[in-house]
Each structure stands twice: as C-alpha cells, then as structure tokens.
Amino acid sequence: MTELEHLRTQIDELEMKQAFQDQTIEDLNEALTAQQFLIERMQVQMKFLVDKQKSSQTSNLADESEETPPPHY
C-alpha cells in the first residue's frame, strides 16, 4: 500500500468516525430535549400538588371565631 493509499484510508476512517459522532451528538441532543420537557412537566405537576396540599391544610383549620365553643360538663 502506498503512502497515498494509507493517507486516504486514514481520512476515510476519520470521516466515518466523525459521521458516527455527529449522529451520537444528535441522539444525545434529542434525549436531552425529551428529558428537559419531562422535567418541566414534573415541575408543573409538583407545584400543583404542593399548592393543593397547602390549600387542603389551611382549609381544615377554622378561625377561632368560627369554632363552636366546647361543651361544658
């Protein structure tokens, strides 16, 4: 194999590696985008649950003026 053929083989291998790396980067970008979407959705759900929990805790407590007096024995 001549030096020119050897260099051409090396260039072909490098181009092939670059193509695989480009595809890997694209795949990782798609996965990252999907995960970010899920994280944002979970944050919205978490905020909803926290707000719901807070409202249920405060709604169970009545003001002192609304409380009926305890029975006297």
PEMO-V392877 format. One record per helix or strand of 2 or more residues. SS is the DSSP state (A for helix, B for strand). FROM is the first residue (numbers start at 0). TO is the last residue. If there is no record, write none. Layout:
# PEMO-V392877
SS_FROM_TO + SS_FROM_TO
This chain:
# PEMO-V392877
A_2_59 + A_63_65
